[in-house]
Structures are given as structure tokens and as C-alpha cells.
Amino acid sequence: MGEGCTRVTKYFLFVFNLIFFLFGAVIMGFGLWLLLDNQSFIAVLQDSSLALKAASYILIGVGAFSMLMGFVGCLGAIYEIRCLLGLYFACLLLILLAQVAAGALIYFQKDVLNAEMSKIVTKVLDSYGTKNSSTEQAWDYIQRTMDCCGWTGHADWNGNMVIVNSSQLLFPCSCQNISLATGNTSDSGFCEAQTSEWPVYDAGCAASVEGWLITNVGVVLGVCLAVAVIEVLGMILSICLCKNVRTEYYTKVSKY
């Protein structure tokens, strides 16, 4: 009866570690997406803040480490190797504590993060047009797809150096309201206004972008919560299997 329970625990632990391995791949993939995607708001923040690039690398590292731990857990479970099971339990505990600490830090520093985001976007708008970078392309994409202009409104563009120094009445083409368009309908750069009023959207992108971020953060938190549940189950199964592995099985480790 005890051997049957051990066998069931072993295969349950194997399945849970396989799932843990797959979630690690998801986390690593999300980190790579943040680092490489040039058509999202993250691209605007990446070129302006080393902290967000570091966060992407951290996600990639955590995902890769989770995949490694999933592999170690599968190996320890299928061959009933106590040292691997103990190492697996200790690493899962450390990962779980790190996740809780990171979540608490983000929650209590959210106001600071919002203020930093506003500063970054203002800097992007002020320097827009001086270089054709992925940051500018990402911001054009945001304004086109979200039907918005500026961060809080089109007045945020009044500090742009190209607009200020131009003898023409320029406005950003990417936030042009198609229903009000009378001439150039370019998707990027600056267009010349035919009247004193810019034919652009009145709404700023802050609300839309924040909604986009909240939606994606919800996905990330959901993945992290699912990973945490799997971690706890993996810890329980690993310690149970480690206690139930018989000594004569452990002495056969050298054969593997």
C-alpha cells in the first residue's frame, strides 16, 4: 500500500514539474516579448529606462531557472533521487519567497512607478522627431490604434522641439483624427495643419495605456499565481516523496 502511494506521488510530482517547466517557458517568453516587441507601449519605456530592460532580463532569467527546476524535479521524481528532491524543495521555497517580496515591492511602489512613467512619456514627446527610433515608432502605433494624442491631451506636444522651432503649424500625424483630416494622412512624423486648430483627437493616451497595462499585468499576475500554486503543490509532493523513498532505492542512484 505504501509503495503504491509512493508511485502515485512520484507520477503526480512528475506531471506537476512538467507543468512548472511549461510555465517557466511562458515567463521566459513574456520577458523576451517585452525585450523585443517594437509595437507596444513597453517599447517606449524600454528605450527610456534601464530598469524596465533589467526587469525583462529578470523575467527571462526567472523563466529559464524555472524550466531548469522543472527538469530537476522531473528527474528527481522519476528516479526517486533524494538529493535532487531536497534541492528542488529548497529552490522552490526560495523562488516563492522572492515572488512574494517582488509583488509586495511593486504594490507599495506603484505611485512611484506611475510618476516615473509620466516623466518617461513626456521626455519621449519632447524629443520626438529628432531621431527615427523604435521608441517613436511605438508611440506612433499607440496614438493611431488608441485614437489619442499626447499623454493627458494634445497640449503635451507643445514642448516638442520640432514643433516649437518650426515656422509652420505642425502637429503629430499619428494622432490625426481621420474624420477631421483635410490633407496629409501620414502615419508618422509631423503634418502641417491647414487651420489654427490641430485636427487631432482630444483624449490623451494615459487612460488607454493604463488600461492596457492593467490588462497585461492581470495576465502576468495570473500566470504568477498559477506558478505559485504549482510551486506549493510541488513542495508538498517533493517532501512527501523524499520521506517515502526507501533506502534501497536511494542506493541505486549510481546506476543513473
Salt bridges, closest charged atoms under 4 A:
GLU3 OE2 - ARG7 NH2 3.72
GLU3 OE1 - ARG246 NH2 3.99
GLU80 OE2 - LYS10 NZ 3.40
GLU248 OE2 - ARG246 NE 3.60
